[in-house]
Amino acid sequence: MKIKILPQAQEDLLGGYHFYEERQAGLGSRFLTELLAEIEGLRLQAGIHRRAFETYYVKHARRFPYSIYYYIASETVMIDAVIDQRRDPDLITERLS
C-alpha cells in the first residue's frame, strides 16, 4: 500500500517535533523518527486497528503518547491526523468528526 500524509497531519508531526525539541535537544528528532516508523508500518498493518469516529482507524504510537488517525482510499493509507492523546478529548472529537 501507498502512504500519504495529509497536510494537517504534517502540521501535527511538526508541532510534536517542536514540543519535544524545546524540552530536550534531539528529542524532537527522535519523536519524528519514531512516529514516521509507526506510519511506515501501516504499509503492512493498515486496517487492523480499532475504528474511531466511523471514518478512521486509530493506531497508538508505542513510545510517545500520540495516536495516528488514518483511513484507506484506493489502496492508499491516508494519514489525516497525528494527535497528542493528552489533549482534551472534546478537542480530538471536534477535529475528527
C-alpha positions, 0 to 999 in steps of 0.5 A: 500500500501507498502512504500519504500524509495529509497536510494537517497531519504534517502540521501535527508531526511538526508541532510534536517535533517542536514540543519535544525539541524545546524540552530536550535537544534531539528529542524532537528528532527522535519523536519524528523518527519514531512516529514516521516508523509507526506510519511506515508500518501501516504499509503492512498493518493498515486496517487492523486497528480499532475504528474511531469516529466511523471514518478512521482507524486509530493506531497508538504510537508505542513510545510517545503518547500520540495516536495516528488517525488514518483511513484507506482510499484506493489502496492508499493509507491516508494519514489525516491526523497525528494527535497528542492523546493528552489533549482534551478529548472534546478537542480530538472529537471536534477535529475528527468528526 
